[in-house]
Amino acid sequence: MRIAIDLDGTTARKLEELCSEQDLSLAEAIEFALRRGLGIEPSSPEAPGPFSTRSVSLGRCLLDDVANVEEALDLGEGEGRR
């Protein structure tokens, strides 16, 4: 439902504070404040879908021996790193 409302300065400032504290839009802040004032449980947001990442080929390992930290640092940062 869409509605136009007039707010006094104090209420508007409190809603703006709520927006910045909770990272909400003004409509979400008003909804939150009304639900809290009326004693209605906040609606639960939809659960996000499962998280997944795409795999990519990074090519072959550039090191002969990955246990050799000195060689790995030389390759990554250059021999002048010392």
GULOBA-121105 format. One record per residue: residue in three letters; chain; y, z negated, x negated of N, C-alpha, C in turn. Coordinates in nm, 4 decimals. Each point is the difference from the previous one (the first is absolute). Layout:
# GULOBA-121105
code,unit,n_north,n_up,n_east,ca_north,ca_up,ca_east,c_north,c_up,c_east
ALA,A,Y,Z,X,Y,Z,X,Y,Z,X
...
//
This chain:
# GULOBA-121105
code,unit,n_north,n_up,n_east,ca_north,ca_up,ca_east,c_north,c_up,c_east
MET,A,-0.1166,0.0000,-0.0846,0.1166,0.0000,0.0846,0.1235,0.0000,-0.0896
ARG,A,0.0978,0.0757,0.0374,0.1265,0.0042,-0.0738,0.1044,-0.0725,0.0826
ILE,A,0.0845,-0.0771,-0.0695,0.1034,-0.0760,0.0687,0.1183,-0.0171,-0.0947
ALA,A,0.1190,-0.0019,0.0558,0.1201,-0.0281,-0.0797,0.0362,-0.1459,0.0212
ILE,A,0.0303,-0.0700,-0.1090,0.0374,-0.1410,0.0122,0.1281,-0.0261,-0.0786
ASP,A,0.0769,-0.0970,0.0476,0.1193,-0.0465,-0.0710,-0.0343,-0.1339,-0.0625
LEU,A,0.0270,-0.0130,-0.1296,-0.0299,-0.1237,-0.0715,0.1292,-0.0619,-0.0505
ASP,A,0.0067,-0.1338,0.0042,0.1162,-0.0645,-0.0613,-0.0165,0.0032,-0.1512
GLY,A,0.1057,-0.0305,-0.0716,-0.0005,0.0111,-0.1456,-0.1063,-0.0849,-0.0674
THR,A,-0.0181,-0.1235,0.0477,-0.0984,-0.0897,-0.0617,-0.1412,0.0545,0.0155
THR,A,-0.0322,0.0458,0.1201,-0.1336,0.0542,0.0251,-0.0229,0.1260,-0.0817
ALA,A,0.0996,0.0849,-0.0063,-0.0132,0.1240,-0.0774,-0.0223,-0.0307,-0.1475
ARG,A,0.0751,-0.0981,-0.0539,-0.0183,-0.0370,-0.1413,-0.1396,-0.0560,-0.0249
LYS,A,-0.0489,-0.0848,0.0911,-0.1343,-0.0568,-0.0157,-0.1056,0.1101,0.0034
LEU,A,0.0173,0.0969,0.0876,-0.0952,0.1108,0.0069,0.0059,0.0849,-0.1267
GLU,A,0.1193,0.0208,-0.0533,0.0127,0.0758,-0.1251,-0.0670,-0.0745,-0.1154
GLU,A,0.0143,-0.1336,-0.0023,-0.0680,-0.0806,-0.1026,-0.1510,0.0145,0.0130
LEU,A,-0.0484,-0.0061,0.1245,-0.1435,0.0144,0.0248,-0.0484,0.1378,-0.0452
CYS,A,0.0805,0.1021,0.0253,-0.0357,0.1359,-0.0425,-0.0187,0.0050,-0.1511
SER,A,0.0966,-0.0578,-0.0746,-0.0122,0.0087,-0.1459,-0.1079,-0.0914,-0.0547
GLU,A,-0.0175,-0.1178,0.0575,-0.1023,-0.0928,-0.0494,-0.1408,0.0532,0.0234
GLN,A,-0.0224,0.0577,0.1166,-0.1343,0.0440,0.0386,-0.0209,0.1498,-0.0181
ASP,A,0.1025,0.0707,-0.0483,-0.0056,0.1451,-0.0159,-0.0363,0.0675,0.1326
LEU,A,0.0790,-0.0324,0.1040,-0.0227,0.0522,0.1343,0.1158,0.0900,0.0413
SER,A,-0.0278,0.0879,0.0942,0.1087,0.0748,0.0623,0.0658,-0.0932,0.1018
LEU,A,0.1176,0.0368,0.0490,0.0679,-0.0839,0.0982,-0.0847,-0.0147,0.1260
ALA,A,-0.0615,0.1082,0.0450,-0.0849,-0.0058,0.1196,-0.1173,-0.0957,-0.0210
GLU,A,-0.0612,0.0037,-0.1185,-0.1124,-0.0896,-0.0290,0.0461,-0.1452,-0.0052
ALA,A,0.1183,-0.0240,-0.0560,0.0530,-0.1359,-0.0079,0.0291,-0.0549,0.1394
ILE,A,0.0582,0.0824,0.0868,0.0277,-0.0433,0.1372,-0.1302,-0.0295,0.0727
GLU,A,-0.0983,0.0863,-0.0153,-0.1319,-0.0208,0.0622,-0.0614,-0.1313,-0.0485
PHE,A,0.0060,-0.0238,-0.1309,-0.0549,-0.1220,-0.0591,0.0699,-0.1235,0.0574
ALA,A,0.1345,0.0034,0.0034,0.0768,-0.1142,0.0494,-0.0274,-0.0254,0.1482
LEU,A,-0.0078,0.1050,0.0791,-0.0296,-0.0166,0.1428,-0.1388,-0.0589,0.0219
ARG,A,-0.0985,0.0518,-0.0719,-0.1363,-0.0526,0.0142,-0.0057,-0.1468,-0.0399
ARG,A,0.0672,-0.0342,-0.1099,-0.0003,-0.1388,-0.0455,0.0702,-0.0885,0.1030
GLY,A,0.1129,0.0456,0.0527,0.0744,-0.0774,0.0989,-0.0745,-0.0166,0.1313
LEU,A,-0.0773,0.1000,0.0383,-0.0757,-0.0059,0.1250,-0.1376,-0.0628,-0.0173
GLY,A,-0.0358,-0.0333,-0.1232,-0.1303,-0.0621,-0.0252,-0.1158,0.0973,0.0087
ILE,A,0.0275,0.1267,-0.0231,-0.1045,0.1023,0.0045,-0.0514,0.0216,-0.1415
GLU,A,-0.1311,0.0067,-0.0140,-0.0598,0.0256,-0.1312,0.0462,0.1360,-0.0510
PRO,A,0.0348,0.0064,-0.1281,0.0396,0.1307,-0.0547,-0.1153,0.0988,0.0063
SER,A,0.0339,0.1228,0.0309,-0.1051,0.1020,0.0046,-0.0482,0.0254,-0.1417
SER,A,-0.1303,0.0090,-0.0149,-0.0552,0.0223,-0.1339,0.0146,0.1472,-0.0360
PRO,A,0.0470,0.0261,-0.1199,0.0132,0.1404,-0.0410,-0.1371,0.0635,-0.0167
GLU,A,-0.0015,0.1301,0.0137,-0.1266,0.0704,-0.0178,-0.0478,-0.0174,-0.1432
ALA,A,-0.1283,-0.0236,-0.0134,-0.0572,-0.0159,-0.1342,0.0070,0.1332,-0.0740
PRO,A,0.0417,-0.0045,-0.1247,0.0048,0.1253,-0.0756,-0.1405,0.0536,-0.0254
GLY,A,-0.0077,0.1279,-0.0183,-0.1289,0.0626,-0.0293,-0.0488,-0.0398,-0.1378
PRO,A,-0.1216,0.0362,-0.0325,-0.0540,-0.0360,-0.1314,0.0797,0.0678,-0.1114
PHE,A,0.0183,-0.0731,-0.1078,0.0750,0.0522,-0.1142,-0.0924,0.0843,-0.0858
SER,A,0.0473,0.1136,-0.0417,-0.0800,0.0826,-0.0898,0.0933,0.0756,-0.0944
THR,A,-0.0527,0.0327,-0.1149,0.0757,0.0792,-0.0964,-0.0789,0.1254,-0.0324
ARG,A,0.0736,0.1047,-0.0305,-0.0670,0.1241,-0.0374,-0.0417,-0.0092,-0.1454
SER,A,-0.1132,0.0571,-0.0305,-0.0418,0.0045,-0.1401,0.0525,0.1287,-0.0633
VAL,A,0.0330,-0.0097,-0.1258,0.0473,0.1164,-0.0744,-0.0700,0.0036,-0.1344
SER,A,-0.0172,0.1176,-0.0531,-0.0621,0.0140,-0.1307,0.1065,-0.0167,-0.1073
LEU,A,-0.0215,-0.0924,-0.0902,0.0933,-0.0228,-0.1098,-0.0475,0.0644,-0.1290
GLY,A,-0.1083,0.0727,0.0083,-0.0529,0.0656,-0.1194,-0.0862,-0.0951,-0.0814
ARG,A,-0.0404,0.0474,-0.1159,-0.0875,-0.0818,-0.0835,0.0807,-0.1074,-0.0719
CYS,A,-0.0675,-0.1005,-0.0475,0.0635,-0.1067,-0.0764,0.0476,0.0567,-0.1336
LEU,A,0.1205,-0.0327,-0.0394,0.0568,0.0522,-0.1240,-0.0401,-0.0822,-0.1220
LEU,A,-0.0687,-0.1097,0.0214,-0.0416,-0.0863,-0.1106,-0.1491,0.0123,-0.0237
ASP,A,-0.0391,-0.0008,-0.1261,-0.1430,0.0015,-0.0315,-0.0623,-0.1358,0.0288
ASP,A,0.0736,-0.1061,-0.0302,-0.0513,-0.1358,0.0176,0.1047,-0.0801,0.0773
VAL,A,-0.0271,-0.0260,0.1282,0.0986,-0.0698,0.0824,0.0145,-0.1469,-0.0388
ALA,A,-0.0910,-0.0525,-0.0803,0.0092,-0.1381,-0.0451,0.0977,-0.0146,-0.1165
ASN,A,0.0419,0.1105,-0.0600,0.0918,-0.0048,-0.1131,0.1434,-0.0063,0.0535
VAL,A,0.0517,-0.1214,0.0143,0.1318,-0.0216,0.0584,0.1094,0.0628,-0.0856
GLU,A,-0.0136,-0.0102,-0.1308,0.0994,0.0555,-0.0923,0.0170,0.1505,0.0230
GLU,A,-0.1120,0.0708,0.0130,0.0040,0.1447,0.0229,0.0615,0.0313,0.1365
ALA,A,-0.0347,-0.0803,0.1001,0.0536,0.0219,0.1343,0.1517,-0.0172,0.0015
LEU,A,0.0498,-0.1035,-0.0679,0.1443,-0.0221,-0.0056,0.0707,0.1102,-0.0785
ASP,A,-0.0604,0.0443,-0.1086,0.0586,0.1095,-0.0773,0.0118,0.1259,0.0850
LEU,A,-0.1039,0.0288,0.0776,0.0013,0.1193,0.0844,0.1038,-0.0137,0.1113
GLY,A,0.0045,-0.1168,0.0631,0.0903,-0.0192,0.1135,0.1459,-0.0161,-0.0382
GLU,A,0.0259,-0.0718,-0.1087,0.1378,-0.0318,-0.0350,0.0481,0.0691,-0.1266
GLY,A,-0.0891,0.0637,-0.0695,0.0368,0.0658,-0.1250,-0.0230,-0.0928,-0.1177
GLU,A,-0.0192,0.0590,-0.1145,-0.0320,-0.0797,-0.1179,0.1197,-0.0807,-0.0493
GLY,A,0.1199,0.0333,0.0397,0.1190,-0.0725,-0.0433,0.0274,-0.1247,0.0826
ARG,A,-0.0940,-0.0431,0.0814,0.0196,-0.1149,0.0886,0.0083,-0.1317,-0.0742
ARG,A,-0.0495,-0.0057,-0.1216,-0.0087,-0.1272,-0.0740,0.1321,-0.0464,-0.0491
//
